[in-house]
Amino acid sequence: MLNTIYLPTLLGIEAMTSQELIGLGYQKSQITVDDGELTLKLSSEQNMPDSIAELNLNLRTAERVLLGLAEFKAYNFDQLYDQTFALPWHEWIDYQYFLEIIGYSRKSKLHSVPACQSIIKKALTDKLNLVYGYPDNQVPEDSSVGNNRIQFSIIDDLVKIRLDTSGEPLHKRGYRPIVHEAPLRETLAAAILMISFYQRNLKNAEVLFDPFCGSGTFLIEAALIASDTAPGILRSFAAEDYRLVGKTAFDQARVQAEHKSLVYNLDLIKERRTEDRISGKTPSVIYPGQSVRIYGSDISGKSITLARENAARAKVEQLIDFETKDIFQITRSDLLQKLQTDRILITTNPPYGERMANLEQAERLENQVRQLCLTEDGKLARGMRLSLLTADDEFETLMGFKADRRRKLYNGGIRCTLYHYFKF
């Protein structure tokens, strides 16, 4: 069973995670996509440790990496206990680790989650006591030693038991310890950039601009994508200390990630710059020392300071231009002059209603974004693209015409729409 990996995602971005898996070399036939989760079937259990490490380090849009331990049908508590007890927990559980049991149940006879948690933990500890004969039948658990987070799901009476290999959720990259007032989750920001074909348009020297950059999430995620830097390269993962996976697999994955990253490998930067110069191509990546192609502004100087600090922790501060500026002080002509190009992708999540601004203020902010994108006759300006995430269902009315693409997404529990305009 140790060849099945589950990848929970935010609703609406499952297809982006599937694209990432294919980009990492997995076959479409290995991937099953459900609402809020993908299942990846490995060709062999032997590939599991390397895949666990690779996915944790490199996936930009998944929330966690869960290793499948077992699945079975259970219609009553006796069946749940017996089949959980029958599993080889002594081969999976790390000595003295705290055993955290979490889960959920939907459309099943076993609908009491607390009762299922208790029964699964009792079956697990009874099995360990049977194998090891602990004194007084007390399985040693110490959270200071480590944590084995066991997740169960029961849907239509099918029980799935998984081991969380990530620890902290993957949107916690490690570059933003200071949380801004209304943060955009990193995984969602990366997905929006993918939906907006950000990476594909780098070769066209397109500039990314976020006029409400806050703590810099869009900008930093863009810089990580542009420099081929793994999103998890700064942080540690729970499975590094698991005997099922181990540190060796993660060490190897980190070496590969650092070699690929332009901000971690200056020799590779020089090599690619030379190749581009010889071939006469427009660089398809961002190099330190080149003109900045990622630009963010915010009315709050405190936010800009935090954004710079976050970018520095992510090692991409040299790739981003930050500026404290009110969007009402920015005109389209000023923007074109500053960025020295008319190829601009505005990707932003303006304050809206339930988050920070009242409805009237939010509409004024959105209208100013509209002014930056449209010509005097109300058409999308040549070279301009817009991806705007908002809870405002009337944004298309404000814009004056329908978006070329829209997608329902959730930001911090708020139902939003991503409006994408790109057709000149």
TIFI-919295 format. One line per 8 residues: number of its first residue (from 1); for each residue x, y, z of N, C-alpha, C. Coordinates in steps of 0.05 Angstrom, whole numbers. Atoms other than C-alpha are relative to their C-alpha. Layout:
BEGIN
NUM) X:Y:Z:X:Y:Z:X:Y:Z ~ ... .
***
This chain:
BEGIN
1) 17:-24:0:0:0:0:17:25:0 ~ -17:-23:-3:60:46:9:8:12:-26 ~ -5:-12:26:57:67:-64:-21:20:-8 ~ 21:-18:6:-2:114:-58:4:26:16 ~ -4:-26:-12:6:189:-43:-25:17:-5 ~ 23:-18:2:-51:237:-29:9:29:4 ~ -8:-28:0:-45:312:-42:-24:18:3 ~ 23:-19:-4:-99:357:-11:7:27:-13 .
9) -4:-26:12:-108:423:-47:-24:18:8 ~ 23:-18:-2:-152:485:-41:-19:-6:-23 ~ 20:5:20:-216:478:-80:4:18:-24 ~ -2:-16:24:-210:501:-152:28:0:-13 ~ -27:-1:11:-135:491:-162:11:-28:-5 ~ -9:28:4:-132:415:-169:14:-5:-26 ~ -12:3:26:-116:420:-243:29:10:-1 ~ -27:-12:0:-55:463:-228:20:-20:13 .
17) -16:20:-13:-28:410:-180:6:-24:-18 ~ -4:22:20:-39:357:-233:21:8:-21 ~ -21:-9:19:2:399:-282:27:-1:12 ~ -26:1:-13:57:404:-231:11:-28:1 ~ -8:28:-1:59:329:-223:11:-10:-26 ~ -9:8:27:65:319:-298:26:14:-6 ~ -26:-14:4:120:372:-299:23:-13:15 ~ -21:14:-15:158:331:-247:6:-28:-12 .
25) -6:26:13:155:270:-293:-19:-22:5 ~ 20:21:-5:95:232:-268:-19:-1:-24 ~ 18:4:23:47:203:-319:-29:7:8 ~ 28:-7:-5:-25:226:-326:-16:-23:11 ~ 14:24:-9:-47:154:-316:4:-6:29 ~ -5:5:-28:-17:155:-246:-16:19:18 ~ 12:-21:-16:-59:215:-224:-30:-2:-2 ~ 29:-2:-2:-131:216:-201:-7:26:14 .
33) 7:-26:-10:-164:284:-189:-28:-1:11 ~ 26:-3:-13:-221:294:-139:-2:28:10 ~ 4:-27:-11:-251:356:-107:18:3:24 ~ -18:-6:-23:-196:383:-62:21:-20:6 ~ -21:20:-5:-149:324:-69:8:-15:-25 ~ -10:17:22:-106:286:-118:13:-25:12 ~ -13:25:-8:-83:214:-113:21:-7:-21 ~ -22:7:18:-16:194:-142:9:-28:6 .
41) -8:27:-3:0:121:-153:29:-3:-10 ~ -28:5:8:74:105:-154:3:-27:-13 ~ -4:25:13:101:50:-197:11:-22:19 ~ -11:19:-19:136:18:-137:3:13:27 ~ -4:-10:-27:141:25:-62:29:10:4 ~ -28:-8:-3:216:32:-71:4:29:-8 ~ -2:-28:8:205:100:-104:-12:19:20 ~ 16:-16:-18:164:124:-45:17:22:15 .
49) -14:-21:-15:218:160:-2:9:23:-18 ~ -9:-22:18:247:198:-62:-23:17:-9 ~ 24:-15:9:177:217:-86:-10:18:22 ~ 10:-16:-22:156:241:-17:17:25:4 ~ -19:-23:-3:218:285:-12:-4:20:-24 ~ 2:-17:24:211:311:-84:-26:17:1 ~ 26:-14:0:137:329:-76:-1:21:22 ~ 0:-20:-21:145:364:-9:16:24:-7 .
57) -18:-23:7:202:407:-35:-10:16:-23 ~ 4:-13:26:176:423:-104:-29:8:-6 ~ 27:-7:7:100:427:-105:-8:28:10 ~ 7:-28:-7:75:499:-106:-29:3:8 ~ 29:-4:-4:0:487:-102:-13:-20:19 ~ 12:20:-19:-12:426:-57:3:10:28 ~ 0:-9:-28:-27:436:17:16:-19:18 ~ -15:20:-15:4:371:44:7:-23:-18 .
65) -6:25:13:36:306:22:-5:-22:20 ~ 9:21:-18:2:246:54:7:-27:-12 ~ -7:28:9:28:174:49:-23:-19:7 ~ 21:19:-5:-27:123:42:10:-25:14 ~ -8:24:-15:-21:67:94:-20:-23:-5 ~ 20:21:3:-86:29:85:-27:11:-9 ~ 28:-7:4:-157:30:61:-17:-25:1 ~ 17:23:-4:-215:-15:78:-28:10:6 .
73) 28:-7:-7:-291:-16:88:-5:-6:30 ~ 8:4:-28:-318:-9:159:-28:11:4 ~ 28:-8:-4:-392:-7:177:-7:3:30 ~ 5:-3:-28:-385:-10:253:27:2:14 ~ -24:-5:-15:-334:4:308:17:-25:3 ~ -16:25:-2:-313:-69:315:17:-4:-25 ~ -15:3:25:-294:-72:242:23:21:-2 ~ -21:-21:0:-256:-6:248:23:-8:17 .
81) -22:8:-18:-217:-32:308:16:-23:-12 ~ -14:25:9:-202:-101:279:18:6:-24 ~ -16:-4:24:-178:-76:212:23:19:5 ~ -22:-18:-7:-137:-20:242:22:-16:16 ~ -18:16:-16:-106:-69:293:17:-18:-18 ~ -14:20:17:-87:-117:236:23:13:-16 ~ -21:-14:16:-41:-64:204:27:-2:14 ~ -27:3:-12:35:-69:214:11:26:11 .
89) -8:-26:-11:40:-6:256:29:0:10 ~ -28:2:-11:106:-31:287:20:5:-22 ~ -19:-5:22:137:-24:217:-1:30:-9 ~ 4:-27:9:112:47:208:5:22:21 ~ 0:-21:-21:110:84:275:28:3:11 ~ -26:-5:-11:173:117:301:-1:0:31 ~ -1:5:-29:193:101:373:-2:27:15 ~ 5:-22:-18:168:150:426:-13:24:-13 .
97) 14:-22:12:135:195:375:-28:3:11 ~ 28:-4:-8:70:227:396:-18:-9:-23 ~ 18:10:21:12:195:359:-25:18:-1 ~ 22:-18:4:-36:248:334:-19:-11:-21 ~ 20:12:18:-100:221:303:-20:22:-7 ~ 20:-20:9:-143:269:262:-15:-12:-24 ~ 15:10:23:-196:258:209:-28:11:-3 ~ 27:-9:5:-266:267:183:-16:-24:-11 .
105) 18:20:10:-326:226:163:-23:13:-15 ~ 22:-11:16:-378:238:108:-16:-24:-11 ~ 18:20:13:-438:197:85:7:-28:9 ~ -8:27:-10:-417:138:130:-15:-6:25 ~ 13:8:-24:-447:97:185:17:8:25 ~ -17:-9:-21:-387:114:228:3:31:-3 ~ 0:-29:5:-402:188:233:11:16:23 ~ -11:-15:-23:-375:206:302:31:0:-2 .
113) -29:-3:4:-305:233:289:16:-5:26 ~ -15:6:-25:-283:233:363:1:-30:7 ~ 0:29:-6:-304:160:371:19:-14:-19 ~ -18:13:19:-267:140:308:29:6:7 ~ -27:-7:-9:-205:177:333:9:-18:23 ~ -7:16:-24:-207:140:399:5:-29:-8 ~ -2:28:7:-217:72:367:25:-5:-17 ~ -24:3:17:-162:81:315:25:1:18 .
121) -24:-2:-17:-113:103:369:2:-24:18 ~ -1:24:-18:-132:45:415:9:-24:-16 ~ -9:23:16:-124:-6:359:30:2:-7 ~ -28:-4:7:-57:25:340:18:-6:24 ~ -17:4:-24:-29:26:411:-2:-29:10 ~ 2:29:-7:-57:-44:426:19:-17:-17 ~ -17:16:18:-19:-70:366:30:4:8 ~ -28:-5:-8:46:-36:388:6:-14:27 .
129) -4:14:-26:37:-64:459:3:-30:-5 ~ -2:29:6:26:-134:430:28:-7:-11 ~ -25:5:13:90:-129:389:24:4:19 ~ -24:-8:-16:136:-95:440:-3:-6:30 ~ 4:7:-28:104:-113:507:9:23:19 ~ -8:-22:-17:111:-44:538:-10:-4:29 ~ 9:2:-28:107:-40:614:-27:13:4 ~ 27:-11:-6:36:-30:639:-16:7:-26 .
137) 14:-5:26:14:-30:565:-1:29:-7 ~ -1:-29:6:35:43:560:20:5:-22 ~ -17:-7:23:61:62:491:13:27:6 ~ -13:-26:-6:114:116:502:-5:21:-22 ~ 5:-22:18:94:182:470:12:25:11 ~ -13:-25:-8:135:246:473:1:19:-23 ~ 1:-19:22:118:305:429:26:15:-4 ~ -26:-13:3:187:334:442:19:-17:-17 .
145) -16:18:17:217:273:406:-9:2:-29 ~ 10:-2:27:172:278:346:-30:-5:-1 ~ 29:3:3:101:272:319:-7:-16:-24 ~ 12:15:22:68:219:276:-29:8:-2 ~ 27:-11:4:6:253:249:-15:-19:-19 ~ 16:19:15:-43:199:227:-26:12:-8 ~ 26:-11:10:-101:223:184:-17:-22:-10 ~ 20:19:12:-163:182:170:-22:16:-14 .
153) 25:-11:12:-221:196:124:-19:-24:-4 ~ 21:20:4:-286:157:121:-21:12:-18 ~ 19:-10:19:-327:170:59:-15:-24:-12 ~ 16:23:10:-384:123:39:10:-26:12 ~ -9:24:-15:-358:74:92:27:-10:-8 ~ -27:8:7:-290:70:59:20:16:18 ~ -20:-12:-18:-235:83:110:27:2:-14 ~ -27:-3:10:-169:112:86:17:11:23 .
161) -18:-8:-21:-111:118:135:26:9:-13 ~ -23:-11:13:-53:163:115:19:12:21 ~ -20:-12:-17:11:189:147:8:27:-12 ~ -8:-27:10:25:264:141:30:2:0 ~ -29:-2:2:96:272:115:10:29:0 ~ -8:-28:2:96:348:112:5:14:26 ~ -1:-15:-25:86:371:183:-15:25:-2 ~ 14:-25:6:70:444:174:-11:-1:-28 .
169) 10:1:28:25:454:113:19:13:-19 ~ -20:-9:19:62:468:49:-2:29:-7 ~ 1:-29:6:37:539:42:18:15:19 ~ -19:-13:-18:83:555:100:28:-5:-11 ~ -25:4:14:144:563:57:25:5:18 ~ -22:-7:-17:188:592:112:11:28:-5 ~ -10:-27:4:198:661:83:-18:22:12 ~ 18:-20:-11:139:694:117:-8:-6:29 .
177) 8:5:-28:142:685:193:-17:22:11 ~ 17:-22:-9:109:753:201:-24:1:-18 ~ 25:1:16:37:749:179:-12:27:-3 ~ 13:-26:6:6:809:145:-29:-2:8 ~ 27:-2:-9:-64:832:163:-19:-19:-15 ~ 18:17:16:-98:795:105:16:-15:-20 ~ -19:14:18:-48:746:76:-15:-17:-21 ~ 9:19:21:-60:710:11:17:-25:3 .
185) -15:25:-4:-41:637:19:19:-4:-23 ~ -21:3:20:23:621:-18:-8:-20:-22 ~ 9:20:20:-6:560:-52:-20:11:-19 ~ 20:-12:17:-64:600:-78:13:20:-19 ~ -14:-19:17:-18:655:-104:15:-14:-22 ~ -15:15:21:25:604:-141:-19:-11:-20 ~ 19:11:19:-37:572:-171:-11:22:-19 ~ 10:-22:17:-63:640:-196:21:7:-21 .
193) -21:-6:20:4:654:-229:1:-22:-21 ~ 1:21:20:0:586:-263:-24:3:-18 ~ 24:-4:16:-71:598:-286:3:23:-19 ~ -4:-24:16:-48:665:-313:23:-3:-20 ~ -22:6:19:8:632:-354:24:19:4 ~ -22:-18:-6:60:674:-318:27:-11:-11 ~ -26:10:8:119:628:-331:3:-1:-30 ~ -1:1:29:102:619:-405:6:27:-12 .
201) -4:-26:11:102:694:-415:25:14:9 ~ -26:-12:-7:169:707:-383:18:3:-24 ~ -16:-1:24:201:693:-450:-7:24:-17 ~ 8:-24:15:162:753:-477:8:25:15 ~ -9:-23:-16:196:798:-425:-24:14:13 ~ 23:-12:-14:129:809:-391:7:7:29 ~ -4:-9:-28:130:847:-325:-24:-6:17 ~ 21:5:-19:89:825:-265:-3:24:18 .
209) 5:-23:-18:57:882:-225:-24:-6:18 ~ 22:2:-19:16:877:-161:-2:27:15 ~ 2:-27:-13:-9:946:-138:-10:-1:29 ~ 8:4:-28:-35:917:-71:16:-23:11 ~ -18:23:-5:25:874:-56:0:-10:29 ~ 1:9:-28:16:872:20:27:-11:9 ~ -25:13:-9:68:823:48:16:-12:-22 ~ -16:7:24:91:807:-23:-4:-28:-10 .
217) 3:28:7:62:738:-34:1:-5:-30 ~ 0:4:29:47:744:-109:29:5:-11 ~ -26:-8:11:115:777:-121:21:-22:7 ~ -20:20:-9:156:726:-81:-5:-27:-14 ~ 6:25:14:119:666:-111:8:2:-30 ~ -8:-4:28:131:696:-181:31:-2:-2 ~ -30:1:1:206:704:-165:10:-28:3 ~ -8:28:-4:210:632:-141:-5:-16:-26 .
225) 6:14:26:177:608:-206:20:9:-21 ~ -18:-10:21:220:652:-250:28:-9:3 ~ -27:8:-5:284:630:-217:2:-30:4 ~ 0:29:-4:265:556:-215:8:-9:28 ~ -7:6:-28:271:556:-140:-23:-16:13 ~ 20:16:-13:234:501:-102:-13:15:23 ~ 14:-15:-21:181:531:-56:7:-9:28 ~ -5:10:-27:200:486:2:29:-1:8 .
233) -29:3:-3:275:496:-2:10:12:27 ~ -9:-13:-25:278:539:62:-8:-16:25 ~ 12:11:-24:240:493:109:6:-30:3 ~ -3:28:-6:241:425:141:-27:-14:-2 ~ 24:15:3:190:369:136:0:-23:20 ~ 2:20:-20:164:318:185:13:-26:-8 ~ -9:26:9:183:258:143:31:-3:-2 ~ -29:2:0:257:276:145:10:-17:23 .
241) -8:16:-24:259:241:213:-16:-26:2 ~ 15:25:-1:211:184:196:17:-22:-11 ~ -15:23:11:242:116:186:-11:-10:-27 ~ 12:8:25:193:104:129:11:16:-24 ~ -10:-17:22:224:162:89:29:7:6 ~ -28:-5:-9:286:191:123:13:24:-13 ~ -15:-24:7:336:247:116:14:-2:-27 ~ -16:4:25:376:217:58:-16:9:-25 .
249) 17:-7:23:318:225:9:-3:30:-2 ~ 4:-29:1:307:297:29:27:15:-6 ~ -26:-12:7:382:313:26:5:-1:-30 ~ -4:3:29:385:287:-45:-19:19:-15 ~ 19:-18:14:322:326:-65:8:29:3 ~ -9:-28:-3:351:390:-36:24:6:-18 ~ -23:-5:17:416:382:-74:-10:5:-29 ~ 11:-4:27:376:374:-139:-14:26:-3 .
257) 15:-26:1:332:434:-122:19:23:0 ~ -20:-22:0:392:478:-106:15:3:-26 ~ -14:-1:25:427:459:-170:-18:13:-22 ~ 18:-10:21:365:477:-211:-6:30:4 ~ 8:-28:-7:352:544:-175:21:20:-9 ~ -19:-21:9:383:606:-206:10:16:23 ~ -10:-17:-22:387:642:-140:18:-16:19 ~ -18:16:-16:424:583:-108:25:-9:-16 .
265) -22:11:17:471:569:-166:10:21:-19 ~ -9:-23:17:509:629:-193:14:-10:-25 ~ -13:11:24:549:585:-241:-20:-6:-21 ~ 22:6:19:484:562:-273:-11:26:-12 ~ 10:-26:10:462:635:-279:19:9:-23 ~ -19:-10:21:526:653:-317:-1:-17:-25 ~ 1:18:23:520:592:-361:-24:6:-18 ~ 25:-5:15:448:608:-381:2:28:-13 .
273) -3:-27:11:465:682:-392:18:-2:-25 ~ -18:3:23:522:661:-439:-15:-13:-23 ~ 16:14:21:476:613:-477:-19:19:-13 ~ 20:-19:12:423:667:-486:14:21:-17 ~ -15:-20:15:475:718:-509:9:-11:-27 ~ -9:12:25:504:671:-561:-22:-5:-19 ~ 22:6:17:437:650:-587:-16:24:-9 ~ 15:-24:6:410:721:-587:-28:0:9 .
281) 27:3:-10:348:699:-550:-6:20:22 ~ 8:-15:-23:309:742:-502:0:-19:24 ~ -2:18:-23:324:712:-433:-28:-8:9 ~ 25:10:-9:267:668:-410:-1:-2:30 ~ -1:1:-29:288:673:-337:11:27:10 ~ -10:-25:-12:306:729:-289:27:-5:12 ~ -27:3:-11:379:738:-271:5:24:18 ~ -9:-23:-16:408:780:-215:16:19:-17 .
289) -15:-19:16:434:844:-245:-15:10:-24 ~ 15:-9:23:384:847:-302:-22:19:10 ~ 22:-18:-8:327:898:-303:-22:-17:13 ~ 20:14:-15:273:879:-254:-25:-4:-16 ~ 25:5:15:211:846:-283:-22:-7:19 ~ 21:5:-20:172:838:-218:-2:25:17 ~ 4:-26:-13:143:902:-188:-24:-1:17 ~ 23:-1:-18:99:912:-128:-1:26:15 .
297) 4:-24:-15:70:972:-93:-22:-3:20 ~ 22:1:-21:26:985:-32:0:27:13 ~ 2:-26:-13:0:1047:3:13:-1:27 ~ -11:3:-27:27:1019:69:30:-4:-1 ~ -29:3:-2:101:1031:82:7:-24:17 ~ -6:23:-17:98:979:137:-2:-26:-16 ~ 3:24:17:72:927:87:24:-3:-18 ~ -23:1:18:129:944:39:24:-10:15 .
305) -23:9:-16:180:935:94:-2:-30:6 ~ 3:29:-5:151:867:112:4:-16:-26 ~ -3:14:26:149:847:38:29:-2:-7 ~ -29:1:6:223:865:30:13:-21:18 ~ -11:20:-18:240:824:92:-6:-28:-8 ~ 8:26:10:201:765:66:15:-8:-25 ~ -14:5:25:234:770:-2:30:-7:6 ~ -28:5:-7:303:772:31:2:-28:12 .
313) -1:27:-11:287:709:71:-2:-21:-22 ~ 3:18:22:266:676:6:24:1:-20 ~ -23:-4:17:332:699:-26:-6:11:-28 ~ 8:-10:26:295:734:-83:-4:30:0 ~ 5:-29:-2:297:807:-60:12:15:-24 ~ -12:-13:22:343:825:-118:-16:-2:-26 ~ 17:3:24:290:803:-168:-25:17:1 ~ 26:-15:-4:234:848:-141:5:29:6 .
321) -1:-29:-6:224:923:-142:-25:7:16 ~ 22:-8:-18:182:947:-83:-2:31:1 ~ 4:-28:-3:152:1016:-76:-24:6:17 ~ 23:-9:-16:108:1050:-25:-15:21:-17 ~ 15:-19:17:54:1083:-68:-29:-7:1 ~ 30:2:2:-21:1095:-68:-7:-6:-29 ~ 8:7:28:-54:1063:-129:-12:24:-14 ~ 12:-23:12:-90:1129:-140:20:20:-10 .
329) -21:-17:10:-23:1161:-153:14:-13:-25 ~ -12:14:22:-7:1111:-209:-18:3:-25 ~ 15:-1:25:-29:1125:-281:12:-21:-19 ~ -10:20:19:-22:1078:-340:26:10:-13 ~ -23:-11:13:28:1125:-373:24:-1:18 ~ -22:2:-19:70:1127:-309:10:-28:2 ~ -8:28:-2:69:1052:-306:16:-9:-23 ~ -14:7:24:91:1044:-377:29:11:0 .
337) -26:-13:-1:148:1093:-367:18:-13:21 ~ -16:13:-21:171:1060:-302:10:-27:-9 ~ -7:28:6:170:989:-329:13:-2:-28 ~ -13:0:26:196:1008:-399:-10:-22:-18 ~ 12:20:17:149:959:-432:-30:3:1 ~ 29:1:-1:76:952:-451:-10:-28:5 ~ 7:28:-6:77:877:-436:-1:-3:31 ~ 3:-1:-29:49:877:-365:-23:-19:8 .
345) 21:16:-13:11:825:-324:-6:11:27 ~ 8:-9:-27:-26:856:-266:-14:-23:13 ~ 12:22:-16:-40:801:-216:-3:10:28 ~ 4:-13:-26:-72:825:-152:-25:-11:14 ~ 23:8:-17:-121:812:-96:-7:25:17 ~ 5:-25:-14:-148:881:-77:-17:-4:25 ~ 17:2:-24:-178:892:-8:-30:1:-8 ~ 28:0:8:-252:875:-12:-18:-7:24 .
353) 22:5:-19:-311:880:37:7:-16:24 ~ -3:17:-23:-303:821:83:29:0:10 ~ -28:0:-9:-227:829:85:8:26:13 ~ -11:-24:-13:-206:901:96:-15:25:-8 ~ 12:-24:9:-242:953:55:-31:-3:1 ~ 29:2:3:-316:971:56:-7:-1:-30 ~ 7:5:28:-355:959:-8:6:24:-19 ~ -4:-24:17:-351:1031:-33:30:4:-5 .
361) -29:-2:3:-275:1034:-21:10:-21:-19 ~ -9:22:17:-266:967:-54:-6:5:-29 ~ 8:-6:28:-303:989:-117:18:22:-11 ~ -18:-21:9:-259:1051:-121:27:-12:-7 ~ -26:13:5:-196:1008:-116:-1:-16:-26 ~ 3:16:24:-221:960:-169:-2:17:-25 ~ 3:-18:23:-240:1018:-215:27:11:-8 ~ -27:-10:6:-169:1045:-209:17:-21:-15 .
369) -13:22:15:-142:977:-231:-10:0:-28 ~ 12:-1:27:-190:981:-290:13:22:-16 ~ -12:-22:15:-160:1049:-309:28:-7:-10 ~ -28:7:8:-90:1019:-311:0:-20:-24 ~ 0:21:20:-112:964:-359:-13:8:-27 ~ 16:-6:24:-159:998:-409:9:25:-14 ~ -5:-24:16:-150:1048:-465:-24:19:4 ~ 21:-21:-3:-193:1111:-469:-27:-10:-11 .
377) 25:10:11:-245:1074:-511:-10:-25:14 ~ 11:22:-16:-254:1021:-457:8:-28:-8 ~ -9:27:9:-215:964:-489:26:-7:15 ~ -25:8:-12:-159:923:-460:24:9:-16 ~ -22:-12:15:-94:957:-478:18:-22:-11 ~ -18:19:12:-45:921:-524:23:-7:20 ~ -21:9:-17:4:879:-484:-7:-3:29 ~ 9:0:-28:-36:885:-420:-16:-25:6 .
385) 17:22:-9:-63:825:-382:-7:5:30 ~ 9:-5:-27:-102:825:-317:-11:-26:12 ~ 12:22:-16:-115:770:-265:-6:11:27 ~ 8:-13:-24:-155:797:-208:-18:-19:16 ~ 15:17:-18:-181:757:-149:-17:17:19 ~ 18:-17:-16:-242:787:-114:-25:-16:7 ~ 26:11:-8:-305:769:-77:-23:15:-13 ~ 20:-17:13:-341:822:-118:-12:-14:-25 .
393) 13:13:23:-390:786:-164:-7:19:-23 ~ 7:-20:20:-402:851:-202:25:12:-14 ~ -24:-13:12:-330:863:-224:-1:2:-30 ~ 2:-1:30:-345:847:-297:-17:24:-9 ~ 17:-24:6:-399:901:-296:17:25:3 ~ -18:-23:-3:-348:950:-269:21:2:-22 ~ -20:1:21:-297:928:-320:-11:9:-27 ~ 13:-8:24:-347:939:-376:-3:-23:-20 .
401) 4:24:17:-342:870:-409:9:-25:15 ~ -5:25:-14:-337:797:-390:30:-8:-1 ~ -27:10:0:-272:765:-371:4:-22:-21 ~ -6:21:19:-238:720:-421:1:-28:13 ~ 0:25:-16:-232:667:-366:-6:7:28 ~ 5:-4:-28:-259:662:-296:0:-27:14 ~ -2:25:-16:-249:611:-240:-9:6:29 ~ 8:-3:-27:-282:602:-173:22:-11:18 .
409) -21:8:-19:-231:599:-116:-9:9:28 ~ 6:-7:-27:-231:605:-41:26:12:13 ~ -22:-13:-13:-186:654:-3:-7:4:29 ~ 6:-2:-28:-186:644:72:-29:-5:7 ~ 28:7:-5:-256:614:69:-20:18:-15 ~ 17:-19:15:-283:672:27:-2:-10:-29 ~ 4:8:27:-313:650:-39:6:23:-19 ~ -9:-21:18:-279:690:-94:-1:-10:-29 .
417) -3:6:28:-273:693:-169:26:12:-10 ~ -23:-10:13:-209:700:-208:-9:8:-28 ~ 7:-11:27:-223:745:-269:25:4:-15 ~ -25:-1:16:-171:737:-323:-7:13:-28 ~ 3:-14:26:-169:787:-382:26:-1:-15 ~ -25:1:15:-119:775:-436:-3:4:-30 ~ 4:-3:29:-150:784:-505:-1:30:-8 ~ -1:-27:10:-131:849:-540:-20:3:-22 .
***
